[in-house]
Amino acid sequence: PAASAIAGDMVSRLAEQIGPGKATVALKPDGSPFGQALEAALKGWGYAVITDQKADQKVVPLAYVIMPFEGQVLARLSTASVELGRAYTVTATGATPASALSLLKRG
């Protein structure tokens, strides 16, 4: 539940920056609960998701990092043009944002 809550929140914030469903996202599969939740959240927002990195169309490569820090979880999504980060408090039933959204736009 925590992975889905974090992925849902982060993808909604990503959609605010790059537009919902406006791109094909290249995501390297890793089999982690967060990776699976992130792919589901992207598809839920209307993005096409490829995992083989062999598409001919223009794609938005997406990288992510999830790491525990001082009792919370830090999540970061990165594309070539934007990087989003946020801390979350994880509970048995999900996760809630514990910080403001950090946003970095690249030229």
Secondary structure as GFF3:
##gff-version 3
##sequence-region A 1 107
A	DSSP	alpha_helix	2	18	.	.	.	ID=ss1
A	DSSP	beta_strand	24	27	.	.	.	ID=ss2
A	DSSP	alpha_helix	33	44	.	.	.	ID=ss3
A	DSSP	beta_strand	48	50	.	.	.	ID=ss4
A	DSSP	beta_strand	59	69	.	.	.	ID=ss5
A	DSSP	beta_strand	72	78	.	.	.	ID=ss6
A	DSSP	beta_strand	82	91	.	.	.	ID=ss7
A	DSSP	beta_strand	94	97	.	.	.	ID=ss8
A	DSSP	beta_strand	102	105	.	.	.	ID=ss9
###
